[in-house]
Amino acid sequence: MGYPQTLETSSKVLIWGESELALRLAVEIGRRRPVVWALPGELVDQPEGVTVLPNSRLIEVNGASGCFSVQIETNGSLIRQEAGTIVVLPELDLDVPAAFRNNEEIDQAQTIVMVVDGVRPGCYREIVGGARALSRRGHRVYLIVDEVQVGFPGGEEMFQEACREGVVFLKDTVVYFDSRSAGCGTKLPAPAGVKTAESFREFTDQTLYLDCRSLGDTGPWVIEADRLWFFNGDRVRADYQQVREVLGVAGVDCQEYYPFQTRRKGILEIDPGWGEPFSQEEILAAVKTLIHSQTGDAPPAGRYEVRADLCALCLTCYRICPHGAVSFREGAENLYGQAMFIDPRACFNCGRCYAECPAQAIRQDSPPEESLGAVVLACENSGGPLLEGRGIPCLLFPCAGSIGITDMLRAWQPGIERLVIMTCRDGKCRHREGGKRLYSRVERLNRLLRVLNNPVHIEVVQVSAQDRVDEVRRRVSGL
């Protein structure tokens, strides 16, 4: 990804969307900043003081927060716009699947298994509502979810009511099933070579084998399912999904924990798929605050910096950066005449590049304070902060992915036999599965410790900042 050679900022805001809220944002923000409003369809009303680009398609985005360079096709012509902040308001396709309607006429009770993977609360609400209706009509309904979603208005009440009505929730359950299809034996079946873009798939008369890890069972469950349904993805409309892919923000995000923010600094997404948790006034106020904080006059602060004289130009940091914050810089005083550069306007300070740089060429300006006898190394976005003042020595990091082998060894002290690393739950990492990259380092160090007959064992546990304190203590019990 290319970056401008200067860090000159632009106060212009690019808004991409076609809803009433997009219009309100353009008008409200346009009172203080220059605004360009791009929409995929025709313009109905011309807002005063706003540059409007109807019939737009996003082609390319370069740059970083404060200095984006955006290429747009509008009415058949290619133009380039500069923007400091980009705000996207995607449209979702949330039609209730026909499967619910088709089963309204079935009189005989059936066993129905629904596998829900990577959907947003708006879609989740529809699925649970359909499951409750089927259960009330006498069907046996199992809802297998990647996360029991309750963090939106009415979510907890909906979950409790579904349980009372007989819906069985199974969390973090791996599904295998018998089928003559090419997808046999996978969690989300799909024909070979075909991307799983379908948001709903149905199978009939399947024998399911469930690995119920979250229930503590040692053996699999077996369910004879009359109907097996897969709900996959967030159902963003195809043209907006293309916009998200060009912007580099497509995929599972963390708006449950970080509303309106994406994995790229300076790009905001107003997601209507979260069950309408905010009013339009709240969204307007939050977005204006975020834009102001990201386009202030103060220079961006960076926690990590590449030492050009040590850079081996191996591109490791470039490949693993989840936020597109690493680029090339010419004129370095090293063997290659160029080195990697961490753009502070795009960097989230997650520390993954620092932990994985093989040349140790990345400097950390403010390392975590050393703590003698620390037995927990934790991501500051996970449940680590909940241990403060609980008598358990804990060292916080910006992301579990920034915890390197050196950090683990430094935390170990004689007499400690168990070292715990706390990461976010799967799919909840703000920095694209930083915790998962940690596992290989932990496995490598554990293998080395076994060879050296060192009794210490390093263990990774997944917790959430929303967990209760006693739950976090239980996960690190035995310390």
C-alpha positions, 0 to 999 in steps of 0.5 A, a space after each residue: 500500500 502506498 503512502 503520501 511522502 508528507 504527513 500533511 492533513 486534510 480536514 475533508 470528510 468523505 461520507 459513503 452511503 445512501 441512507 437518511 442518516 448518511 444525509 444527516 451526517 453530511 449536513 451536520 459535519 458539513 457545517 464545520 468541515 468540507 464534506 464529500 458525500 458519495 452515494 451509489 445511486 441517484 441524488 434526491 435532495 442536494 444538501 447545502 454546502 456539501 459536494 455530492 458524487 452520485 452513482 459512485 463506485 470506489 476504485 482505490 484508496 491510498 494513504 493513512 488517517 488525515 491524508 487519504 487519497 481516494 479514486 472514485 468513479 462517478 457518473 462514468 468519470 474517474 476522479 480523485 479526492 483527498 480526505 482526512 476521514 472516511 465514514 461508511 454507512 453500509 446497507 444490509 440485506 436482512 430478509 428472513 430466510 425462506 426456511 422459516 416461512 417454509 416450515 410454518 406449514 409443517 405439522 409434525 415436530 422436527 429436530 432443527 439445528 441452526 449453525 450461526 457463524 459471524 452474523 451481527 446482532 440485527 441478523 442474530 435477533 431475526 434468527 433467534 426470533 425464528 428459533 423461538 417461533 419454531 420451538 413454540 410450535 413443538 419443534 426441537 431447536 438447537 442454536 449453535 453459535 460462535 457467541 451468545 450475543 447479549 450486548 445490544 438492547 433487549 439481547 439478554 431478555 431475548 436470550 433468556 426468553 428463548 431458553 425458557 421456550 425450549 431453544 437449546 444454545 450451544 456455544 463454541 461447538 464444532 460441527 461435523 455431519 454425514 452428507 454426500 456433498 463435497 463439504 462433508 466434515 467441515 463446519 461451514 460446507 461449501 463446494 470446492 473452490 467456491 467462496 462461501 458468500 451465501 448467507 444461508 444454506 440448508 441440508 436435510 436428514 443429517 447425523 450431526 457430531 458435535 464437539 461441545 468443548 464449552 460444555 466441558 463434555 469429554 465426548 461428542 454429542 450426536 443429533 439426528 437432525 431433520 433440518 440443518 441450517 447454516 447462517 454465515 456472514 454479516 449480510 452486507 449488501 454486495 456493493 457495500 462489501 466491495 467498498 469495505 474490501 477496497 478500504 481494507 476493513 472487510 471481515 469480522 470486526 469488533 464494533 461490539 467493543 469499539 463502536 464505529 471504529 474499524 481496523 484502519 485509523 481514520 476509517 469509520 463504519 456506522 453499522 446498522 446491523 447491531 440491532 439499532 443500539 444507538 439513536 441517530 443523535 447519539 451516532 451523530 455526536 459520536 462520529 463528530 467526536 471521533 472525527 475531531 479526535 483523529 484530525 486534531 492539530 497535534 502530531 500522532 504519537 507512535 509507540 513503535 519505530 523502525 531503526 533503519 540501521 538495523 532493518 534487514 528489509 525482510 518485510 515481516 512487519 509489512 506482511 503481518 501489520 493488521 492495519 496497513 501502517 507499514 511502508 517503505 522509506 528511501 534513503 536509509 543508512 543501511 546496506 539496502 538504502 531503504 528501510 521499513 517505516 511505521 506511519 504513526 497516522 495509521 498505527 494502532 500501536 498493537 505491537 505485533 511488528 515489534 514482537 515478530 521482527 527477526 532483526 529486532 530492529 523495531 524500537 519500543 518507546 514506552 515498554 510495559 513496566 517490569 514486574 518481579 514475579 509477574 505470572 500473568 501477561 495480558 492484552 489490555 483489551 481482554 480481562 487483564 485489567 480486571 486482575 488489578 488489585 486482586 493479588 495476582 501480578 499482571 503485566 499489560 500489553 497493547 495486544 497479546 500479539 505484541 507479547 514476544 518470547 523475550 517478554 515471557 522469559 523476562 516475566 518468569 521467576 524461579 519458583 513459578 511453574 505456570 505462566 498465563 497469557 490472557 488474550 481476547 476471545 476468538 474474533 474479538 481481537 481489535 488487531 485481526 487475531 493477534 492472539 492467534 499469532 501468539 500461539 506459535 511463539 508459546 508452543 515454541 517456547 514451551 517445547 524449548 522449556 521441556 527440552 531444558 527440563 524447566 518445569 514452567 509451563 506457559 498457558 494461553 487463556 481467552 477472556 473478555 473485558 466484559 467477563 465478571 471478575 470471578 470468571 477471570 480469576 477462575 480462568 487463571 486459577 491455580 496461580 
